[in-house]
Amino acid sequence: MKEIEKITSRDNRRIVNARKVRDGKATDQIFIEGKRLVAEALQSRLLIDECFVVEGFRDRELLDGVANRTKEIVEVSEKIFRTIADTDHPQGIILIAQRPKTSVEMIAARLQTVGLPLVLFLHEINNPSNLGAILRTAEAADAAGIIVSENSADVFSPKALRAAMGASLRTAIWENAGFLAVVGWARGMNLAITGADASAPVSYIVTDWKIPRLLVFGSEAHGLGERELSMVDHRIRIPLDNDVESLNLAVSTGIILFEARRQIGLMPKG
């Protein structure tokens, strides 16, 4: 590994660009922070542009792995590193990488081979941590992919990336999708369009998940509106006790995904 470059000014153009990427102001790059997420990035096909490490960073194995993917490694003081970091307790390493490609074609291809023929459609999901957790859950359930609508949180924002714990670097994703476009695509793929609705008459338990489906969730605050619900084929709910109005969105997603896996026979025995 070549000698690591040192930057001593917080106004250096590379430091300024790192903050720009962190804040979502660079549409072609993403911000990856922390040892776990950097290790996940190294296991993916992500194109890494550069790496920032704090003075005295001691994880040589991780740094050697980064050096195999980019020659642009920069060392900065702890004070400057904290001006870049997105976390309160930074672990001393940040990557700036190319934004992964996403497309509906990736999901369509996965539908032909995946164990769980179910695609999630998240409509106007505003919480990046919820979004990341759903991506992680969808990967664990081996769902075919995730569609994220217009006016939703950024799948590749620092908070969403941390919550997904690497899943967003491996999952088939379609971003910034319009509701009508998704409905048209799902019908063309012969997916039963199924909307999550707290007032639906049918429980998710009695729904036949062996049928390939598009499972649609609305925002955390408002759910799906009447316009969106009028375009789905089926409406389902998770029955709740003790006058609880709703569950966290990521929790609801996990409950339904793993019921679908159980019905299809994908759950491990014993």
Steps between C-alpha positions, in 0.01 A plus 500: 500500500633841406564765766172647622439864411433738789257791493525767769234752390128455552449717193689266268286426192491126577380563856238741370382242245475230769262721698303568182459126439407442866225762474352354182617784277700279263260279308764272349682403822413344837647534849597182689611527862620251759698177503204264453356688204840548337558124529161439336592743221821308436295181454283670238569621145487860612739737323696680773632847418689584818545424868551725803657366818575667829861531617613180669231279342613151601288251306771406252308213345204725417729772365684248282165391360412860416842548336417214262194694379627860489835678513338815635545462877524812712593543867360789705509613860221398737375859500463508121361146490218605730403776256443229237345222709123444514505318835551621857764236569689450173716191454768674297430391143279638221462404135375715215367265232307507175124478545385145413290445191134422564231398253170318456681252273703378797181417689338334197804274462496407868130406480590217265740332742424611855351274765242757615321650196406818681597860425463773761377843393560776756291807422622831643703351784665790682712340771842391369562271798169320435586476133838345576348255748246390239777440247682285753183304576418454131847359437465263797167377361646472148232720345542570128562871547393837633334787318524842664266773381555863417504727807653231719820502705823430312585129499871587501503777762745440788223416748323262262828329413587446865156359580516265200842371612612428145169366363452803273828415326368154407122534459321562167354851530288732283516861626284810447217298351160650424198317641326458164821377338544237770139383474533469121825307534356265763198419284731431208695259723177330618556601861201522732511856635447481875471809719561512875201678658414509871127497419511211252258213561754226423787388724845445354488148649218380272652663191649254248868599478581225251366738235767746373414838650588866516461595868434873542558701818420867548674759711564454871263783590212458256516159336351466154244756385166417340642570153775246546272245667256525209774364271593189699346156448496398865513678835643329807564584864693371798246442782606681818388466862479742794379793291841539337442706185805400295843341497835637392523470122811282504336268755185471287707420194689226681183339636345471154817398316571214735139381492537489121820296540323263738217438255736436212698256713823701524520510878768276657371201690571440865 
